[in-house]
Amino acid sequence: MPEAIGGYFELELRSGQHPYPQAVAFNSARAAFRALVQARGLRRIYLPHYICAVLEHALQGLDIDVRRYALDAELGLAGLPDLAGDEGLLYVDYFGLKADYIRQVLAPHYGTQLIIDNSQALFSQPLPGIATLYSPRKFVGVADGGWLVNGPATLPAPPESASRERFAALLGRLEQAPEKHYGDYQENEAALAAQGVLAMSASTARVLDSIDYANVADRRRRNLMLLRERLDGRNRFTAWPADVPAALCYPLLLDSPAQATRLRQHLLQQAIFVPCYWRELIDNPTTPALERHLAECLLPLPMDQRYGDADMHRLADAVILNMRTP
Ligand SMILES: Cc1ncc(COP(=O)(O)O)c(C=O)c1O
């Protein structure tokens, strides 16, 4: 069939905004990771302890040995393991704040054996020749999708996927309170986990090609600056880069799990939703002390492009009030 001319309109979207047009597009970042590991034929992969469990799950059924490495207090590697030719090491640009460390330390040391997970760093550019993963829905309003930049030329084309059912959670949030559609969001995430390696759907690709990324990045930088001015004095997190990046969140590191739980509850009562990176680490007996502390005591405060100065002041006021109260 030739392409249609005329008929009713699809959802109206701009095009030409894709930040990484050279990327291969998948249904999720974990799918991109699995496809990369398979295409490279890696026999061993080093993953940080401090990472979402889905990355290791994505490797299920592959003949690959997974080793874990520990971080230091600056979120760099505590030690740099030596890699054999058929091994790789994945590092996360944590919160979108570690691009300098990657460029200055890891990329020169590991070269193309390094895999960068920019799921938390949509605006960190890929380095030449270094395979880099992105998970855009952690930054913008899409239901799924992953990008792989600098993957092998031999990557097989993944089968097509569809996202139209998953748009209900996003459209629902436009019309009603987020609580009403949180169940849909969770179902979407569970369905994605069960999906395996597929291509990005045409609808997700079209929405991602329509977004004003410069505006998203500017707003995130501004919000990060504002929260830094208000909250750095109370924050144990100190691994800030020299410049202000368009980060994922403002990482607020507290002293104790009790303090973190109390603040999280207080924010929830004010309809301020703070995720946990990553709850599954807390119950895992092999989690090192630093990573456990991060999972228990670090609150990634939301500061995305939906919010302006007044929202950030409201958030900072709520944090400060709670921290002052004995
Ligand atoms: C650091 C990190 N990398 C990768 C992923 C997986 O991304 P996706 O859900 O797009 O597969 C996650 C969590 O979901 C993550 O936190």
The ligand as an ORCA input file, in Angstrom:
! r2SCAN-3c Opt
* xyz 0 1
  C      20.319      3.583     36.238
  C      19.255      2.869     35.470
  N      19.565      2.311     34.288
  C      18.642      1.675     33.553
  C      17.349      1.530     33.989
  C      16.373      0.808     33.128
  O      15.760      1.680     32.232
  P      14.474      1.153     31.448
  O      13.373      1.140     32.449
  O      14.255      2.130     30.335
  O      14.789     -0.198     30.976
  C      16.993      2.067     35.235
  C      15.674      1.925     35.832
  O      14.649      1.730     35.400
  C      17.965      2.761     35.967
  O      17.651      3.309     37.148
*
